[in-house]
C-alpha cells in the first residue's frame, strides 16, 4: 500500500505498548500494534489481535521483547550548558556565576554554538526525547544557529534566547532595548517557521532582569503568541534576594509584569508560598519539575502533592547542566528519589510524557500513543533491564522502565513517524558519545 509519491501509506509496528493516561494510570498492552500513516500520525494503537484487516497486507516491523512509549518531553533544558553537566559549583548562585556564565560566554563564537547545538540535539534524540523546551544563550547569532540545528534534528523544539540586563558578567549583559529587539527579530524568523518549531520568550530569572525587561518580554510574547519560559523559587538564597530587590514574592513579581499565563512554563518552584500556588492556579501557569538538578545543587524537594491537589499543570525537565544527564529515564528515577519515598511508576511516566504535553497545551498532538496523535515514540529494549516481558504484569513492566532502565535501553526513536535515532546504527558508526554524554 503506497501513496502516489512512492512513500508507504502506512507502517505497522509490533511491540508491547505503554501509554500513560494520568498521574496514577496507564494502558498496558503486552502484544500491541501501532500503525503510522504517511502524514506521521498514529492511525491505530491497540492489541495486535485486533489490528484492522485493512492493515493486514502491510509489512510488519516487529520488535521482540521491546516496549514502545510516547516520545519523552523535556520541559526545561539549557543548550549552552550541555558540557557543564556534573561541574561542581556548591549552590545555585555560586554555580551560576563561577561555572555557567563563563561557559555561556563562549557562545559568542558561532563555531562553538554550532558544534554544541548539533551534539545537543543528537543527544536528545538518542535519549528518546522528541519534544524539548530549550533555553539558548544571550547571543542572537548562537540562537539562530540553535534553531537551524533544531530544524535539522526533526525534533519538536520550543526555543528562546536568554534575556539578561543586570546581575551578570559584562560580556553577557545586554541593554534592555537590545535584548528585546534581538528577541523580536528571532521571533519573526523562527516562531512557527515549521510545524515543529516555536519560540519561547526567555527572561533568565528575576535577579538577572530589570522590571522593564520582564514587562518587555511579556509584551513580545503577548503580541506574537509565543511561549514564555523562566525560573522560579529554586533556591532559598535566590528567593530571599528577589524579595529584597523587588519587595514581593517571585510569582507576584512575574504576575505584575505580565509573565504568568497558560503559555508560560516556570522551572523548579521548589519553595513556593501558598499565595504563589494560588496565583499559579488562577493564571493557569505551568511548572517544569527538575528533580536531578534539585538533587545536584541541593535546592530542595518539589512538592508533588501541592501541585497535583491544586491542579497545576507540570511536566519533567532535565535542566542540563544542573541536571547531570539528558536522559529522561534517569530523570524519572530522580523524580522518585528526590521525594525520599517510593513513587508508583505511573507518576514519573506520565510526567515525562503526557504531563509535559498538557503543560505545553499540546496534549492533542503529543505525549500519547492515541490515534490521531503525532507518531512520536521511543522503543525500549527490555533485555537491557535484565528482563523478559513475557508474563510480566503491567506494574512490574512500568517499574522496570522507571527504576532499572538506563540510556542504552533506547533502541529506536521516531518523531512524526520519522526515524530519528537507532542504537544499532550508532554502534555501527562506532560512536557512543551521544548516548554516553
Order of alpha helices (4+ residues) and beta strands (2+ residues): beta-beta-beta-beta-beta-alpha-alpha-alpha-beta-alpha-beta-beta-alpha-beta-alpha-beta-alpha-alpha-beta-alpha-beta-alpha-alpha-beta-alpha-alpha-alpha-beta-alpha-beta-beta-alpha-alpha
